Amino acid sequence: MKIGALASLTGVSIRMLRYYEQEGLLKPQRAASGYRLYGAEEVKLIDAIILLNDAGLTLTTIKDVLKCAPAVTATSVPLCAVLRARIWQQVTVLDQKTEALERSREMLISLLR
């Protein structure tokens, strides 16, 4: 599929897809005409990039994750110690945000009672 179809399918703008390519996160094949061509694997990769980015990982860290574990969508992947530490750090940040959201939620519910 071409870049426009991938953008529609994943909800990621064409501009961002090109940026992912520029940053080395995506490596599409090229047609003889020069058009970028994407397949099902790129869709899975984009989904993983979105998920990791939504979890708070920077694109630099995501790039490191993908180098270390190209099959990032797998259940478990071996990661180097430095990368594991970065990911655990982000898990801690997410836990803190979750706790803060839960406290906010409880306060709002108490106001409704």
Stockholm file with secondary structure:
# STOCKHOLM 1.0

chainA/1-113         MKIGALASLTGVSIRMLRYYEQEGLLKPQRAASGYRLYGAEEVKLIDAIILLNDAGLTLTTIKDVLKCAPAVTATSVPLCAVLRARIWQQVTVLDQKTEALERSREMLISLLR
#=GR chainA/1-113 SS CCHHHHHHHHCCCHHHHHHHHHTTSCCCEECTTSCEECCHHHHHHHHHHHHHHHTTCCHHHHHHHHHHCTTTTSSCCCCCHHHHHHHHHHHHHHHHHHHHHHHHHHHHHHHHC
#=GC SS_cons         CCHHHHHHHHCCCHHHHHHHHHTTSCCCEECTTSCEECCHHHHHHHHHHHHHHHTTCCHHHHHHHHHHCTTTTSSCCCCCHHHHHHHHHHHHHHHHHHHHHHHHHHHHHHHHC
//
